[in-house]
């Protein structure tokens, strides 16, 4: 049922930052092979933000590898813990969500995650199923398993404490609640980004205190956004959604800085280490042009979420639009109520810009055209009595016309 030990370890270690403790994982896999019983591989999903991007896919792809090795993936939708809010990397307390909000977001998360995860050997559970049932005595027992000093070892907690920024007691409960998930499902391995290392280690300790065998932890890198600097994030608008169209996905990859090409190749396109090493060598010695490297990476990323034919079509369309200065074959059309709109209002109304502030920035930087002519004035009225082609940035096209 299972591949040999060395084959499993070699695949599991690909692209990993932390694998702790490796000797314990070896023992778990050896026992799994001997007993023909799969390991429980845990991944906690925070449904406070339901839209997944290719940065999330780094960890999801690793979980898929465990599935392909014959192990059981357990995706925990943290509908209960999302009401607390993961304080990881946060400089202040997060706002609360309702259980209804987290359930709706959780369903969206699941639908998108299964684009990568196989439905075979996958169990999906909601942690409200057990955390909601804990009474106050249960919570007191859980909190006795860990000390305040241990919690303050966490970087974001210690910085907030030292700066006098308030830390609510319920935030201390987040890593303990996440650890309780590991206890309930008897997790053998928990996956997460490098920013989750503290929480994953808490899970090990709490499992031990409940008399269970401790899970191993495996962390994956945090992928930079399309700006090449900050963590990929929807709020920073530097993300590539896994539900983006092939054209959008391809174009966004082509916009990344040269210094992150190899990271996208390894962690977003999931190219083998040998291929990435060859790419890095070629970029360093000049035998591979960065644009060609981006094209190869972009096509592979699009092929992960769509078909290879879609990746090829996205490349051809990109060439036609950006090299030959053409426009897409298919452009959406929007009917508007009024015969004219101010430029910044038009961008917000058509959702080509998230706010008037951003619309004004785009216009001032020369990133907005109507029928091929730059819009130079934020307050100019755009006549819509006939169909007009609105273009924002390099990739957004929309026909607009008044009803």
C-alpha positions in Angstrom: 0.0 0.0 0.0 2.8 2.4 0.9 6.1 3.3 -0.9 9.3 2.4 0.8 10.5 4.5 3.7 13.3 6.4 1.8 10.9 7.2 -1.1 8.4 8.7 1.3 11.0 10.7 3.3 12.6 12.1 0.1 9.2 13.3 -1.2 8.1 14.7 2.2 11.3 16.7 2.7 11.1 18.5 -0.7 10.7 22.2 -0.1 10.3 21.9 3.6 11.7 24.4 6.1 11.1 22.6 9.4 10.6 18.8 9.9 10.6 18.2 13.6 11.6 15.7 14.9 12.7 13.8 11.8 13.6 10.7 13.6 10.1 10.4 15.1 8.6 10.8 11.7 10.8 8.0 10.4 9.5 5.8 13.2 5.9 6.7 12.5 6.3 5.9 8.8 8.1 2.6 9.6 5.2 1.6 11.8 2.7 2.7 9.2 4.3 0.5 6.6 4.5 -2.5 9.0 0.9 -2.2 10.1 -0.5 -1.1 6.8 -2.1 1.9 8.5 -2.0 5.4 7.1 -0.8 8.3 9.2 -3.2 11.1 10.2 -1.9 14.3 8.5 -3.5 17.4 9.9 -4.0 20.8 8.4 -6.0 23.5 10.1 -7.8 25.9 7.8 -8.7 29.4 9.1 -12.0 30.3 7.3 -11.8 34.0 8.4 -10.7 34.7 4.8 -12.4 32.2 2.5 -10.5 33.1 -0.8 -7.4 31.0 -1.3 -4.4 32.1 -3.3 -1.3 30.2 -4.6 0.5 31.1 -1.3 -2.0 28.9 0.6 -1.4 26.2 -2.0 2.2 25.7 -0.9 1.0 23.8 2.2 -2.0 22.2 0.5 0.3 20.7 -2.2 2.4 19.2 0.6 -0.7 17.6 2.1 -1.6 16.3 -1.4 1.9 14.6 -1.5 1.0 12.8 1.8 -2.2 11.7 0.2 -0.4 10.4 -2.8 1.8 8.4 -0.5 -1.3 6.7 0.9 -1.8 8.7 4.1 -5.0 10.2 5.4 -5.4 14.0 5.1 -7.6 15.6 7.8 -8.6 19.1 6.9 -9.9 20.9 10.0 -12.1 23.8 9.2 -11.5 26.1 12.2 -15.0 27.5 12.4 -14.7 27.7 16.2 -11.1 29.0 16.4 -11.9 31.6 13.7 -14.2 33.2 16.1 -11.2 33.8 18.4 -9.0 34.9 15.5 -5.4 33.6 15.0 -3.1 36.3 16.6 -0.1 35.1 14.6 1.7 38.1 13.2 -0.9 40.5 14.4 -0.1 43.7 16.3 -3.6 44.0 17.7 -6.6 42.0 18.7 -8.6 40.7 15.7 -12.3 41.4 15.3 -14.7 38.5 16.1 -16.7 36.5 13.6 -19.9 34.6 14.2 -20.2 30.8 13.9 -22.5 31.4 10.9 -19.8 33.5 9.2 -17.1 30.9 9.7 -19.3 28.1 8.4 -20.1 29.9 5.2 -16.4 30.8 4.7 -15.4 27.3 5.6 -17.5 25.8 2.8 -15.9 28.2 0.3 -12.5 27.2 1.7 -13.3 23.6 1.2 -14.5 24.0 -2.4 -11.3 25.7 -3.3 -8.9 23.5 -1.3 -10.2 20.4 -3.1 -8.9 21.8 -6.4 -5.6 20.6 -5.0 -6.5 18.0 -2.5 -7.8 14.6 -3.6 -11.2 13.6 -2.4 -9.7 10.1 -1.7 -8.1 9.7 1.7 -9.6 13.1 2.8 -11.6 13.7 5.9 -13.1 17.2 6.6 -14.1 18.1 10.1 -15.2 21.3 11.9 -13.5 22.0 15.2 -16.7 23.5 16.7 -17.9 19.8 16.9 -15.7 19.3 19.9 -14.6 22.7 21.1 -18.2 23.9 21.4 -18.9 21.0 23.8 -16.1 21.8 26.2 -17.4 23.1 29.6 -15.5 25.5 31.8 -13.8 22.7 33.8 -12.5 21.3 30.4 -11.1 24.7 29.5 -9.4 25.1 32.9 -7.8 21.6 32.5 -6.6 22.6 29.0 -5.1 25.9 30.2 -3.3 24.0 32.9 -1.2 22.2 30.3 0.7 25.3 29.3 2.2 28.3 31.1 1.9 32.0 30.5 5.7 32.2 30.3 5.6 29.6 27.5 3.0 31.6 25.6 5.0 34.8 26.0 7.9 33.1 24.2 5.8 33.6 21.0 7.3 36.6 19.2 4.1 38.5 18.4 2.8 38.1 22.0 6.2 39.2 23.6 6.4 42.3 21.3 2.9 43.3 22.2 3.5 42.7 25.9 6.7 44.7 25.9 5.1 47.6 24.0 2.1 47.7 26.3 -0.3 46.7 23.5 -3.3 44.9 25.1 -3.4 41.1 24.7 -6.8 39.6 25.5 -6.9 36.3 27.4 -8.9 34.7 24.7 -5.9 35.1 22.3 -3.8 32.9 24.6 -6.5 30.3 24.1 -6.0 30.1 20.3 -2.9 28.0 20.2 -4.4 25.8 23.0 -7.6 25.3 21.0 -5.6 24.5 17.9 -3.6 22.0 20.0 -6.9 20.4 21.2 -7.7 19.7 17.6 -4.5 17.6 17.4 -5.6 15.7 20.5 -9.1 14.9 19.2 -8.0 13.7 15.8 -4.9 12.0 17.1 -2.7 13.9 14.6 0.6 12.2 13.5 1.9 15.1 11.5 0.7 18.7 11.4 1.4 21.0 8.5 1.6 24.8 8.4 3.5 27.8 7.2 6.6 28.9 9.0 4.5 31.5 10.8 2.6 28.6 12.4 5.6 26.9 14.0 4.8 28.0 17.5 1.2 26.8 17.3 2.3 23.5 15.9 4.8 22.9 18.7 2.2 23.7 21.3 0.2 20.9 19.8 3.0 18.5 20.5 3.2 19.4 24.1 -0.5 19.3 24.7 -0.8 15.9 23.1 1.9 14.6 25.4 0.1 16.0 28.5 -3.1 14.1 27.4 -1.1 10.9 27.2 -0.9 10.8 23.4 2.0 10.3 21.1 3.2 13.7 20.0 2.7 14.8 16.4 5.6 15.7 14.2 5.5 19.2 12.7 6.3 20.2 9.1 6.4 23.9 8.0 6.5 25.3 4.5 7.8 28.6 3.3 5.7 31.7 3.1 5.4 32.8 -0.6 6.0 36.4 -1.5 3.3 38.2 -3.4 3.5 39.6 -6.9 5.5 42.6 -5.5 8.3 40.2 -4.6 8.6 41.6 -1.1 5.6 41.2 1.2 3.7 38.0 2.1 1.1 37.2 -0.5 -2.2 38.6 0.8 -5.5 39.7 -0.6 -5.5 42.8 1.6 -2.2 43.9 0.0 -3.6 43.1 -3.5 -0.4 41.2 -4.4 -2.0 37.8 -4.7 -2.8 35.3 -7.4 -6.1 33.5 -6.5 -6.4 29.8 -7.3 -9.7 30.7 -8.9 -8.2 33.3 -11.2 -8.8 32.7 -14.9 -5.8 31.4 -16.9 -5.3 34.8 -18.5 -5.3 36.6 -15.1 -3.0 34.0 -13.6 -0.5 34.0 -16.4 -0.4 37.8 -16.5 0.1 38.2 -12.8 3.0 35.7 -12.8 4.6 37.6 -15.7 4.6 40.7 -13.5 6.7 39.3 -10.6 10.2 40.6 -10.0 13.1 38.6 -11.3 14.4 37.8 -7.9 11.4 35.6 -6.9 11.2 33.6 -10.2 12.9 30.5 -8.8 10.7 30.6 -5.6 7.5 30.7 -7.7 8.9 27.8 -9.8 9.6 25.7 -6.7 6.6 26.6 -4.5 3.9 27.7 -6.9 4.6 25.7 -10.0 5.9 22.7 -7.9 8.8 22.1 -10.3 11.2 19.4 -9.2 14.3 20.5 -7.4 16.6 19.5 -10.3 14.6 21.7 -12.7 14.6 24.6 -10.3 18.4 24.3 -9.8 18.9 24.4 -13.6 16.7 27.4 -13.8 18.6 29.2 -11.1 21.9 28.4 -12.7 20.7 29.7 -16.1 19.4 32.9 -14.6 22.7 33.5 -12.7 25.0 32.9 -15.7 22.7 34.7 -18.2 21.9 31.6 -20.3 18.2 31.9 -19.4 16.5 35.2 -19.9 14.2 36.1 -17.0 11.3 36.6 -19.3 11.6 33.1 -20.7 11.9 31.8 -17.1 8.7 33.6 -16.2 6.9 32.2 -19.2 7.8 28.7 -18.3 6.9 29.2 -14.7 3.6 30.9 -15.6 2.5 28.1 -17.9 3.3 25.5 -15.3 1.3 27.4 -12.6 -1.7 27.9 -14.9 -1.5 24.1 -15.8 -1.8 23.3 -12.0 -5.2 24.9 -11.7 -6.4 24.6 -15.3 -5.4 22.4 -18.2 -2.3 22.6 -20.3 -4.3 23.8 -23.3 -5.5 26.7 -21.1 -1.9 27.5 -20.2 -0.9 27.5 -23.8 -3.9 29.7 -24.8 -3.1 32.1 -21.9 0.5 32.4 -23.2 -0.7 33.1 -26.7 -3.1 35.8 -25.5 -0.4 37.4 -23.4 1.8 37.6 -26.4 -0.9 39.1 -28.5 -1.9 41.7 -26.0 1.5 42.7 -24.5 3.9 42.0 -27.3 1.7 42.9 -30.3 -0.3 45.5 -28.3 -3.6 43.8 -29.1 -6.7 43.2 -27.0 -8.2 40.0 -25.7 -10.6 38.0 -27.9 -13.2 37.9 -25.1 -14.0 41.0 -23.0 -16.8 41.3 -20.5 -19.4 44.0 -21.0 -21.3 46.0 -18.3 -24.5 48.0 -18.7 -24.7 51.1 -16.5 -27.7 53.2 -15.5 -26.4 56.7 -16.3 -25.1 58.0 -19.6 -21.9 59.3 -18.0 -19.8 58.9 -14.9 -16.8 60.7 -13.4 -13.6 58.7 -14.1 -12.9 57.7 -10.5 -16.5 56.8 -9.9 -16.6 54.7 -13.0 -13.6 52.6 -11.9 -15.2 51.9 -8.5 -18.6 51.2 -10.0 -17.2 48.6 -12.5 -15.0 47.1 -9.7 -11.9 47.9 -11.7 -10.6 49.7 -8.6 -11.5 48.9 -4.9 -11.9 52.6 -3.9 -11.9 56.1 -5.2 -8.5 56.6 -3.6 -7.0 53.7 -5.6 -8.9 54.9 -8.7 -7.3 58.3 -8.4 -3.9 56.7 -8.0 -4.3 54.6 -11.1 -5.5 57.6 -13.2 -2.7 59.8 -11.9 -0.1 57.1 -12.8 -1.4 56.8 -16.3 -2.8 53.3 -15.9 -6.3 54.0 -17.2 -7.4 54.3 -20.8 -10.7 54.7 -22.6 -10.7 53.4 -26.2 -6.9 53.4 -26.1 -6.6 57.1 -24.9 -5.2 57.8 -21.4 -7.5 59.3 -18.9 -5.5 62.1 -17.4 -8.1 63.8 -15.2 -9.8 62.1 -12.2 -12.9 64.3 -12.5 -13.4 64.1 -16.2 -16.9 62.8 -17.3 -16.7 59.6 -19.4 -19.5 59.5 -22.0 -21.1 56.1 -22.2 -23.8 56.7 -24.8 -21.8 54.4 -27.0 -19.8 51.3 -26.1 -16.4 52.2 -24.7 -13.4 50.0 -23.9 -12.1 50.6 -20.4 -8.6 49.3 -19.6 -7.0 49.5 -16.2 -3.4 48.5 -15.7 -2.0 45.9 -18.1 -4.6 43.1 -17.7 -8.0 44.5 -17.0 -10.4 45.1 -19.9 -14.1 45.9 -19.8 -16.6 47.2 -22.3 -19.0 49.8 -20.7 -22.1 51.3 -22.1 -25.2 53.0 -20.7 -28.5 51.1 -20.9 
